[in-house]
Amino acid sequence: MRERFRFLILFLALVLTGMGFSYPKKSPDITFSDLDGHRYRLSDFRGKVVVLNFFKSDCPPCMVELRELARLYRKYKKDGLMIVSLMVDEEALPLLPRIVEAKKITYPVGLATEETMEAFGGVYITPTTFIIDRQGEVVKRLLGYAGEEYLEKKIREYLGL
């Protein structure tokens, strides 16, 4: 029991200090497929502000955030916003079309691979969201649910609005 407690304290210390969860400053050029089988490269969106969201199907805050991201995409896509959401739980892939429909998502949604998650320093918490600027630099990483107001503020900041 004592060992578990020590591990928990160490883990929390790493999370709270940001150590152990480093992420790249330059966005990796990952590839993914959406529900229609269309293949994308993250570099396809160069010149846009990209919000890359990793979520899990059984994560209630993730489901709230997906709905908010869908609203933000509709509001700011004309200003150069692109959102990509990747589900991390492959076993729930059959649920993905229903999630997309229920949340009214019109941006690309697909399945995250281990390689994709590792390319971004590992995804250990859901939701995990990265904001990538127009030049392909990772400018923000959000661990956990940030809230629509904060996301919108950051999106507007990086869009220059």
Secondary structure, 3 states (H helix, E strand, C coil): CHHHHHHHHHHHHHHHHCCCCCCCCECCCCEEEECCCCEEEHHHHCCCEEEEEEECCCCHHHHHHHHHHHHHHHHHHHHCEEEEEEECCHHHHHHHHHHHHHCCCCCCEEECCHHHHHHCCCCCCCCEEEEECCCCEEEEEEECCCCHHHHHHHHHHHHCC
